[in-house]
Amino acid sequence: MMKMCFDVAARKLFGVRYGRLARVLFVDLAVFWGLYLAGFRVRISPAVLYLMVSTFSAGIMWQALASQDNAANMENLFMLPFEDRNVVFSCVAALGAYTLLTKTAGLLAVVLGVSVWSGTEVLGCVLCGVNAVLATACVYSRRRLRTAAGLIWTGMILAAFFVVGRMRLIFLILICSSMTAFLLLCWTDAYAFRRPGKSKHAVRSCRRYSVWRYLFRYLMAHKNYLANTVIMWGAACVLPVLLGQMEARFVLPVGFAVLSLNTPICILLSCNPALEQALRFLPGQRRAFCVPYGLFIFCCHMIADAVFLCSWQIQIGGVTPLAVLTAASFALLSASGSVLLEWHFPIRGWKIESDLWHHPRKYVVPAAMLLLAGLAGMF
């Protein structure tokens, strides 16, 4: 039963005969060797390396557990007779393998390719990844105690990384943490991984459709998109401190380009295939949807740019009307490029939301904006 449950989840994530996993690992290996043979080396503290791997793996694992596709797979499994332990460990094993082999492996390929490392540090990274997967699954399954359990677990791991100096003690703490999470998962109800249904709120009927209303409702239903927007506003406040030593005409365009990295709001069509199919089926939807969607992205970028300019004026000063015009131009170009990519080249074939959130196509427009910022600074 456990093997059957694991195969159901693994085939969804890795494809038939694990073909997708083989391609991802081959790319990671090529990236590692390319960076390693380049000869560029930086020294990364083991504590920072372990924290990086643990945080990244825990975040990806949480996204995988909370994804809608995983909820659909769990609903299918719940229709069959099952044992709690089989379903829990098959689900955690499949999502954990997806996290470590397709996401964390890519991070390690880049980090280890440009840093000085030893076999002991690689072993520590493996232990950190496994511990992050098991601890995240354990915390996720305890809905009422998530905050307390997450804070306690995080504090313990941070203390191990930055307070305990001996590597053996760090490894011992990671092993004990992983074993504790494993034992807790043995007594976890499988229905704890079931995504709770959203409460039904009364929605006022409207005689006319509104793309803006849909976009705002979508953001309210996906709090992580709102959190990413708030983080960008915080980055806009901090950027003048980091870039204030350079000349404004070089730095301001770069800041506008960096603030266009609010990529979640630029993939709202890719993440909803049903909406995309409806828009392409109905006549006249290119203008009816793309124009409001582009204005929505423009407003989001423009708010971040306005926060950046206000922070620059308060801390450094010297904001001119040309800077405001440059901000509006960057926001408009970024919004237009994002909408064009979404309409003509939507992201398809993703298996789980985490694949969509980390797709390289999301960064095409921000990369183009950075190149444009360099040209704008020169001229």
N, C-alpha and C positions, 0 to 999 in steps of 0.2 A: 504494500500500500504506500509506504514511504517513497519507494522508487517511482511509482506511478505518479504521485503528487509532484515529485521533483521534476520528472520528465515534462509534465504539463506546464510547469512554470518555466523550466529551462528552455524548452522549445520556443516559447513566446519571446524570451529574452535573447537567445543565441541563434535562433533559426534551426532549420532541420539539419541534423548531423553536426550541429555546432559550427556551421560554416562562418557565421558572423564573428564568433569568438576567435577563430583562426586568423581571419583577416585583421582584426583589431590587434592581436598580439604581434602579428608580423609588422604592422605599421609601428607599433611601440618599439619593437626591436630595431627597426630601421632608424627611427628617431634617436634612440639611445646611441647607436653606433655612429651616426652622423655627428651628433654633438660631442661624443667622446673622442672621435678622431680629429675634431676641430682643434683640440688642445686647449680650449679656454677653461680655466678652473677657478672656482670660488670656494671659499671655506665656509661651510654651514655648520653651526653648532648642533650636536646631536639632539639637544633639547628642542631646538627650533625645528629640526627635521621631523622629530617624532610628533611634535605638536601639529605640524603641517599635515602629516599623514593622518593623524587621528581626527583632526577637525574636518578635513576633506572627506574622508571615508564615512564619518558619522553623518555629515550633511547629505551625501549621496544616498546613503542607506535610508535616512529618514524620508527623503523625497521618493524613493522607490516604494517604501511601505505605505506612504500616503497617496500614491498615485491612483488615478481612476482606473487605469488598466489593471493594476494589481487587485483593486477591489473587485473588478469583474471576474478575474480568475478565481479569487477566493469564494465568490458567490457560486461559481460553478462547482468548486470542490465541496462546498457545504451542502449541495444537493445530493451528494453520495454519502453512504455510511462511512464513517471515519473515526479514527482515534485522535484525540487532541495532540498527543505527542508527535504522531506521524505528520500531521498537517503543519504543526508549528515548525518542526525542524526541516521539513522539506521546503517550506516557504522561506525560512531564514537562510537555509543553505543556498537556494537558488538566487535570492536577492543578494546575499552576501558574495556569492561567486560573481554575479554581475557587477557589483560594486568594486570588488578588489581587482578583477581581471580585465574589466573594460574601462574603468575610470581611474582607480588608484594606480594601476600599472602605468597608465599614461603619464600621470604626475611623476611617478618615480623614474620613468624613462627620461624625462626632461631634467629633473633635479639631480639624479645620479650621473647623467651625461655631462653636466657642467660643474660638478663638485668633486671634492676629494673624499672618498669613503672607504670603509673597510667591511669585511664580512660580518663583523659584529653589528655594525650600524644597519646593514641590510636585514639581518635577523631581527633587530629592534623594530624596523619598519614593518616587517611581516607581523610581528606580535602586536604592534599598534593597530594595524589594519584589522586583524582578527578581533582584537578586543573592542575596537570601535563598532564593528558590525554587530557583535553579540550584545554589547552594552546598549546600543541604540535600539535593537529589537526588544530588549528587556524593558527599557524605559518606555518605548512606544506602546507596549502592551498593557501598561499600567496607567490608564487614563486619569484616574483621580490623583495619582501621586507623581505625575510626570514632572512637574516643576521641582518638587523637593528631591525626587530621585535623580533628576538630571543635574541639579546643582551639586548634590553630594558626590555623584560620580565624577563630574567634571572637576570639582575641587580636589578630589583624591588623585586624579590623573595629573593635574597641573602640579600638585605638590610633588608627585613622583618625578616629574620631568625637571623641575627647577629647584627643588629643595634637596632631594636625595641625589647625592653626587655620584655614588658608585653604580656602575652599569648593571652589576649583578642584582642589586636591590631593585632597580627599575624593572628589570626583566621579571623578577619574582613578583612584584606588584602587578605587572601586566598579566602574568599567568594566573595569579589569584583572582584578579578582576574578571578575566575571561571564564574561569571555572565557576565563579559565583553567578555570572550571567547565564552560563550553561545550565547550572542547577535550577535557577529560577525559571528558565524557559521549560524545564522538564515538568514543572507544575503550573504551567500557564494554559489557560483556556484558549482554544483555537479561535473562538469568537472574539477574543480580545483584539485580534488583527483585522476584524471586520470593520470597514469604514462606516461610521455612523451616518445615517441618513440626515439630510439637511432639513431643518424645519421649514414648513410651508408657510410663507407669509402671504398675506393678501396683497395682490398686485392690482392696482387700479387700471381698469381697461382704458385704452386710448384709441381714438378713432384713426389716428395717423401713426405710422411707424416713425421711429426715431433711432438713427444709428448712434447718436450720442447717448441716448438712454440705455441702449444695449451695452455700449462700452463701459459706462459707469456701473451698471449692474454687474457686468463681468468682473470688473476690478473689485467690487465689493464682495463678490463670491470667491475671489482668489486673493487672499490677504498677502500672499508672498509677493505679488506684483506691486501692491501698495507699499510694502516694506522696502522693496528695491528702489521705488521712487523716493521714499523718505531718506534712504541711504545716499542717494545721489544728491539730494539737497544738503545733507551733512557734508558730503565731499566738496560741494560747491563752497561751503563756508570755510573749509580747511585749505583749499587749493591756494588762495592768496598767501597763506603762511609758507607753503612749500615752494611756491614759484615767485615770491615777491622780490627775490634778489635779482631777477632777470628783467630785461627791458620789457615794458608793457606790450609793445607792438609785436614782439615775438611770443610772449606768454599767453596773452588773451585768446588768440585763435586756438592755441593748444588746449587751453581750458575749455573752450566751447566744444572742441572735438572730443575731449575726454568725457564731457557731460552728455554726449550723444550715446554713451554706452548703456543707456537704460533700455537694454534689448528686450526684456519681457514684453513691453507694450508694443514692440515691433513685430511680434509673431502671433498676434491674436487671431489671424486667419489660418495659419498653419496648425495651431493647437486645437482648432475646431473644424475637423474635416466635413462635418455635416453642414455647417454654415457655408463653407467654401463651395460645396456641391450645390447648395441652394442658390448662392449668388451667381454661379456660372449657368445655372439652369434657367433662371428668370431673366427676362430681357431688361436692358437698361440699368443693370446693377453695377456696372463698372464705375459710372459717375456717381450713382446714388450712394454707393458704399465707400468708394476710394476717396472721394473729396472730403466727407466728414471725418473719415479715419485719418487722412493726412493732416487735417486741421487739429485733430485730437493729439496726434503725436507732436505736431508743431507747438501746441500749447504746453504740453508736458516738458519739452525741451526748453521752451522759452522761459518757463518758470524757473527751471534750474539755472539757466543762464542769467536771469535777473537776480537770483540769489547770489550767484558768483560775482556779478558786477557790483551789487550792493556791498558785499563783503570786501571786495577790492577797494571800493571807494572809502569805506570806513577804516580799513587797516592801512592802505597805501595812498589812495587818492589818485586823481588824474584821469578818471573815466570821462571820455569824450563822446559826443554824438556819433562819431565814426565807430567807436567800440560797440555802441548799442546797435547800430546798423549791421556791423559784422556779426553780432550775436544773432540777430534776426535772420541774416543770410544763412548762417551755419544751421540754425534750427530748421529753416525752410528746406534747405538742400538735404539735410539728414532725414527729415520727414518724407520728402518726395522720394528719395532713394529707397527708404524702407518700404513705402507703399508699393512702389514699382516692383521691388523684389518679391514682396508678398503676393502680388497679383500674378506676375509672370513666372516666378520661380518659388512657389511655396514649398516648404519642407514636407516631404512625404516619406512614407516608409518607416517612420519611427515606431519603435515597439513600446516605449514607455516614456512618460513625460520628461524624465531626466535626459533622455537622448535629445529631445527637442530643445530643452533649456541649455544644453551644452553643444549644440550643433555649430560647426565652424561658420556656416553661412550667416549666422547672426552678427558676425563681426566684420562682414565685408564693408558695410556702410561706415562704421566707426573707423576702420582702417583707412578708407578713402578720405574721411574727414581729417584724419591726422596728416595725411599727405597734403591735402589742401591747406591745412594750417601751416605746414612748413613753407609752402609757396606764398601764402598770404604774409607770413613773417618776413620773407625775403623782399617782397615788392611793396 
